[in-house]
Every structure is written in C-alpha cells, then in structure tokens.
C-alpha cells in the first residue's frame, strides 16, 4: 500500500467520517428520492447488469435504496446451501438476491453500521419471507463471525468508505473457508488522490475521497491471502454532481468489480 494511502487513512478524522457516512446512508434508507452524488434505484441496478427477473422477486423498497456501483453476482456464482456475508448490506438488495441463489437451505448475513439501513432491510426481509437472511450491527473492519464460516463474501460500493481497507480484506479472508470467494464492486482510482481530497470526510462519504489507487487496492487484497481471478470495469456507472465528475476526470475515479479466491 502506498505512503500516500497510508497518510490519508491516518489523517482523515475517522469519527467525523463515520458520522457523515451514517448520516448519508440513513438518508439513502429513509429518503431514496433525495439528491445525492450518486445514482440509486432500479434503473441504475438494471444498467449495471442486474437481472430484472431477480429484481422482480424482492421488495421494491430495497431496490429503491440501492446505491451500489457495479454488478458481481455472476462472479459470486452462489450455490444452494451456501453461507453468504454481505459487507455493508445497506437496505438489503444484494443480500436478498443472494438469498434467492442460496435458497432456504443457505444463510445470508448482512452487516451494516447504520441503524436505519439495518432496520429497513430486516423489516423488508421478514415481510417478504426471507427467513434465511439476518442483518447484524457492526463494522466491515471487524465482522462478528467465526473463522472459516462463510462460503462467499460480497460487497457493493462500501469498502471505499473504510479508512482501513487492508483490515477489511484481512477480515474477509479470515471468515472465508478455504476456496471461498470474495465478489465485490467498488470505486478505485487510476492515480492516487491528493490529501485535499482524501482527508475530506464529506468526500469520503460521497464514495470519492476514500477511493484507493487501483494497484494499491489489488495489493491489499493479495496481501490478505486472496487471489484475484477476475477484474473488470463498469464504465456504465457514473456520478451525478459536477464536483464528483470532475474528480473522475482528474484522477480516473471509476467503478470496478472483481472475484478473488481464498487459497
């Protein structure tokens, strides 16, 4: 991991970052029609590659609060009976789609630090009869689950929000069984962000300031003992505001998805 990345992670006010992220994603849960730096909802999900037939089978309210940045379910290739951990599960769209794949004999564990997101996801899952899905309070840097207890870890647009990405990947590797899969979508950059951007908690909460340079991102995954099998870009993903688009143009901020295997 680069010195620039380490400096930025150390310098950002983590308490302020957490509060800003919680506030923004509380609004995502409670007022998805509001104005954000990023797109949300079903049109975004379908453009990113989500199967409309799968979306038809889960609650529309979960899709309305979808704020992901890519599509990875084809990479995850979830099988019936598997245990899935969704890091930063939000209002539950990806968790519920994972539940469709793993079936009633499997288990989906959603993990999120924002109470409003968890509450909405839990209510929607119960109302729709997804008994194999549970949502848990916690941080993606310290998931409260046993070693080697999970077949697949998924995450969508969340790891960039963490100030300790190396810990996130190390914990993902810890909970995965040997041969387990990490399938995710996230925001990365082509060039390292300057501290004026990376130390700004507001820009972190907007999924820009915390984005890691792509080579450092890959290195952090591999340092955790995970081997990257697939890496692809999602040019169909776009930010909405002028400031966010300027960052994309200046620093090569972009959406990617990947599959990595625990060896």
Steps between C-alpha positions, in 0.01 A plus 500: 500500500638842406626759747238742365225254583633435848532873569147573382350218705688619806406866449128476433291561812354153543232605747384776266516258208281247679242761592486640146469153347225405745313823431521461123392135497225563751364742242551238227282262703233748603484738203633324189340758272732769640799654326838322534838496325408158365211329323265264678217260433382249244603684179857507633490134602377388159757714316776346712390151395256377764243250374154664484335167578700473822414856593132418450528236775619730779333802667499816288587710805837323531575577136398865541782546755757310292813715476746247361766569241517179298376145453678187628237228556611313187853498644382383842319202343315431826388138535204357694579449868797738518561757773540858375632808682398839356739770621313831520164344418305827499129459440553142395471473122815293448432292811153411377627411153764281666218333696323413177818326383588314820138401567329406826780258587762774494571804713561868425661727760465871436737732690452876521582776750200721413195424710250641251635277224496188716150569628362547151676190367384284790139613463497441124659156534246386761203639307616320185564170680880485468559306822855405401613864508608680818643850540766582758638820653871544453792624295646344187846526661390261777217269391368307803515157340716194552812406306437297184122521541399659168503374140466837325564859608326767291506880516380782276642853510591485869867412549607836360330655805734321741811672635666158548448303180784259576312395817178454302668262258685317778170446683328385182775241458469398865128420483526326162545125480792371290393538138243762599425795274512876540278667239456874515452829320675816614647835403874531427723758333764491229722747687526557874275773638664808656452557872268793427256237374592190698497676838156653444237299689217640287663373180563162667130472581422577137701190388780711350749612766571150628554337162833318489737500203425180310846341532497559877147358516609180325809475721289527817280213384796280412678583828196356680557162332238539227579437135326726249346296217287764324528880489267704282395862464147641491505807273120505516522622861513878539486760773243776475646824635748724320756470782485121494533489123798733518673258737429216260660691215800624699592187697342222298237417763310196372287201589638146494386154599716202580514138610775379736552151646636404841783251447 
